[in-house]
Amino acid sequence: MDIGAIIILVALLVVMPVGVLMTMGGLAGVLGTLIGRKSDLDNVDDDGEPNEYLTISNTRHYDE
């Protein structure tokens, strides 16, 4: 086998999947932060107090 073919195989089987997984993990973190921030802002009343949905989501139901 050629050394070029080995380099291409290593790039396709190791470097590319790891790069894609790391990129998607970072993208998921950014999207989760942005979506969470927007939903928190949508769930406040006009006076800035959290509405019932945000209050329920922040309670710990299993600590009782």
N, CA and C atoms as a LAMMPS dump frame, in Angstrom:
ITEM: TIMESTEP
0
ITEM: NUMBER OF ATOMS
192
ITEM: BOX BOUNDS ff ff ff
-5.0000000000000000e+02 5.0000000000000000e+02
-5.0000000000000000e+02 5.0000000000000000e+02
-5.0000000000000000e+02 5.0000000000000000e+02
ITEM: ATOMS id mol type element x y z
1 1 1 N 0.838 -1.184 0
2 1 2 C 0 0 0
3 1 3 C 0.882 1.246 0
4 2 1 N 0.412 2.224 -0.635
5 2 2 C 1.11 3.514 -0.68
6 2 3 C 0.985 4.246 0.64
7 3 1 N 1.942 5.1 0.932
8 3 2 C 1.86 5.93 2.14
9 3 3 C 0.74 6.96 2.001
10 4 1 N 0.483 7.402 0.777
11 4 2 C -0.609 8.351 0.53
12 4 3 C -1.962 7.746 0.84
13 5 1 N -2.15 6.482 0.475
14 5 2 C -3.411 5.804 0.751
15 5 3 C -3.617 5.63 2.249
16 6 1 N -2.548 5.346 2.965
17 6 2 C -2.651 5.195 4.419
18 6 3 C -3.024 6.528 5.062
19 7 1 N -2.423 7.601 4.589
20 7 2 C -2.748 8.932 5.132
21 7 3 C -4.207 9.278 4.864
22 8 1 N -4.673 8.987 3.671
23 8 2 C -6.079 9.27 3.341
24 8 3 C -7.013 8.419 4.194
25 9 1 N -6.693 7.146 4.399
26 9 2 C -7.527 6.285 5.235
27 9 3 C -7.577 6.771 6.678
28 10 1 N -6.437 7.169 7.209
29 10 2 C -6.412 7.681 8.58
30 10 3 C -7.234 8.955 8.673
31 11 1 N -7.112 9.819 7.687
32 11 2 C -7.882 11.064 7.697
33 11 3 C -9.377 10.78 7.638
34 12 1 N -9.777 9.836 6.792
35 12 2 C -11.203 9.541 6.64
36 12 3 C -11.777 8.782 7.831
37 13 1 N -10.996 7.917 8.434
38 13 2 C -11.524 7.068 9.501
39 13 3 C -11.324 7.63 10.901
40 14 1 N -10.376 8.542 11.08
41 14 2 C -10.088 9.047 12.423
42 14 3 C -10.325 10.55 12.524
43 15 1 N -9.665 11.309 11.682
44 15 2 C -9.68 12.767 11.812
45 15 3 C -11.054 13.351 11.501
46 16 1 N -11.67 12.932 10.424
47 16 2 C -12.961 13.498 10.021
48 16 3 C -14.07 13.22 11.047
49 17 1 N -14.276 11.971 11.495
50 17 2 C -15.347 11.742 12.478
51 17 3 C -15.124 12.485 13.796
52 18 1 N -13.887 12.537 14.265
53 18 2 C -13.616 13.255 15.512
54 18 3 C -13.89 14.733 15.339
55 19 1 N -13.501 15.289 14.221
56 19 2 C -13.762 16.71 13.953
57 19 3 C -15.244 17.024 13.89
58 20 1 N -16.005 16.163 13.233
59 20 2 C -17.456 16.369 13.13
60 20 3 C -18.103 16.264 14.506
61 21 1 N -17.714 15.265 15.294
62 21 2 C -18.31 15.106 16.624
63 21 3 C -17.994 16.286 17.524
64 22 1 N -16.776 16.787 17.482
65 22 2 C -16.414 17.92 18.329
66 22 3 C -17.132 19.189 17.888
67 23 1 N -17.282 19.384 16.591
68 23 2 C -17.981 20.561 16.082
69 23 3 C -19.452 20.523 16.478
70 24 1 N -20.077 19.374 16.323
71 24 2 C -21.501 19.263 16.643
72 24 3 C -21.747 19.403 18.15
73 25 1 N -20.821 18.94 18.968
74 25 2 C -20.969 19.112 20.414
75 25 3 C -20.941 20.581 20.804
76 26 1 N -20.037 21.325 20.229
77 26 2 C -19.972 22.767 20.493
78 26 3 C -21.196 23.491 19.983
79 27 1 N -21.653 23.116 18.797
80 27 2 C -22.849 23.74 18.227
81 27 3 C -24.079 23.444 19.085
82 28 1 N -24.194 22.235 19.598
83 28 2 C -25.322 21.874 20.466
84 28 3 C -25.288 22.683 21.758
85 29 1 N -24.1 22.901 22.302
86 29 2 C -23.987 23.712 23.512
87 29 3 C -24.409 25.148 23.291
88 30 1 N -23.99 25.726 22.179
89 30 2 C -24.364 27.11 21.864
90 30 3 C -25.865 27.225 21.63
91 31 1 N -26.421 26.301 20.856
92 31 2 C -27.863 26.346 20.601
93 31 3 C -28.673 26.133 21.881
94 32 1 N -28.243 25.227 22.73
95 32 2 C -28.95 24.997 23.987
96 32 3 C -28.95 26.224 24.875
97 33 1 N -27.827 26.923 24.91
98 33 2 C -27.748 28.148 25.715
99 33 3 C -28.666 29.22 25.156
100 34 1 N -28.647 29.416 23.851
101 34 2 C -29.477 30.454 23.239
102 34 3 C -30.962 30.142 23.37
103 35 1 N -31.33 28.886 23.172
104 35 2 C -32.745 28.517 23.273
105 35 3 C -33.218 28.625 24.716
106 36 1 N -32.39 28.201 25.672
107 36 2 C -32.768 28.302 27.08
108 36 3 C -32.932 29.737 27.533
109 37 1 N -32.053 30.619 27.08
110 37 2 C -32.144 32.03 27.452
111 37 3 C -33.415 32.642 26.891
112 38 1 N -33.758 32.31 25.64
113 38 2 C -34.953 32.872 25.033
114 38 3 C -36.207 32.36 25.729
115 39 1 N -36.255 31.088 26.09
116 39 2 C -37.453 30.567 26.742
117 39 3 C -37.621 31.156 28.136
118 40 1 N -36.513 31.449 28.824
119 40 2 C -36.628 32.1 30.122
120 40 3 C -37.174 33.507 29.975
121 41 1 N -36.764 34.21 28.934
122 41 2 C -37.272 35.565 28.718
123 41 3 C -38.736 35.56 28.29
124 42 1 N -39.157 34.514 27.589
125 42 2 C -40.556 34.423 27.167
126 42 3 C -41.48 34.086 28.327
127 43 1 N -40.972 33.528 29.401
128 43 2 C -41.808 33.071 30.503
129 43 3 C -41.759 33.996 31.707
130 44 1 N -41.683 35.287 31.464
131 44 2 C -41.803 36.258 32.546
132 44 3 C -43.007 37.145 32.273
133 45 1 N -43.611 37.631 33.353
134 45 2 C -44.755 38.52 33.216
135 45 3 C -44.278 39.915 32.816
136 46 1 N -45.224 40.815 32.642
137 46 2 C -44.872 42.183 32.261
138 46 3 C -44.048 42.888 33.328
139 47 1 N -44.24 42.523 34.609
140 47 2 C -43.483 43.168 35.687
141 47 3 C -42.136 42.488 35.958
142 48 1 N -41.773 41.472 35.155
143 48 2 C -40.473 40.823 35.296
144 48 3 C -40.46 39.61 36.205
145 49 1 N -41.579 39.275 36.815
146 49 2 C -41.663 38.101 37.682
147 49 3 C -41.864 36.848 36.826
148 50 1 N -41.289 35.699 37.24
149 50 2 C -41.484 34.477 36.45
150 50 3 C -42.937 34.012 36.506
151 51 1 N -43.439 33.558 35.36
152 51 2 C -44.817 33.064 35.358
153 51 3 C -44.843 31.63 35.882
154 52 1 N -46.022 31.026 35.879
155 52 2 C -46.174 29.718 36.507
156 52 3 C -45.356 28.63 35.8
157 53 1 N -45.164 28.727 34.498
158 53 2 C -44.404 27.709 33.778
159 53 3 C -42.935 27.717 34.192
160 54 1 N -42.354 28.892 34.304
161 54 2 C -40.962 28.991 34.714
162 54 3 C -40.796 28.588 36.172
163 55 1 N -41.749 28.901 37.008
164 55 2 C -41.691 28.508 38.414
165 55 3 C -41.751 26.991 38.552
166 56 1 N -42.646 26.356 37.813
167 56 2 C -42.765 24.895 37.861
168 56 3 C -41.493 24.23 37.339
169 57 1 N -40.915 24.773 36.266
170 57 2 C -39.73 24.139 35.679
171 57 3 C -38.507 24.259 36.578
172 58 1 N -38.49 25.233 37.466
173 58 2 C -37.335 25.416 38.341
174 58 3 C -37.477 24.701 39.675
175 59 1 N -38.613 24.06 39.928
176 59 2 C -38.779 23.331 41.189
177 59 3 C -38.174 21.94 41.049
178 60 1 N -37.755 21.381 42.174
179 60 2 C -37.173 20.04 42.185
180 60 3 C -38.208 19.094 42.771
181 61 1 N -38.921 18.398 41.92
182 61 2 C -40.048 17.578 42.339
183 61 3 C -39.647 16.33 43.11
184 62 1 N -38.429 15.855 42.916
185 62 2 C -38.033 14.595 43.517
186 62 3 C -37.297 14.75 44.84
187 63 1 N -37.195 15.978 45.35
188 63 2 C -36.493 16.2 46.612
189 63 3 C -37.43 16.08 47.812
190 64 1 N -38.672 15.823 47.601
191 64 2 C -39.638 15.785 48.71
192 64 3 C -39.5 14.531 49.525
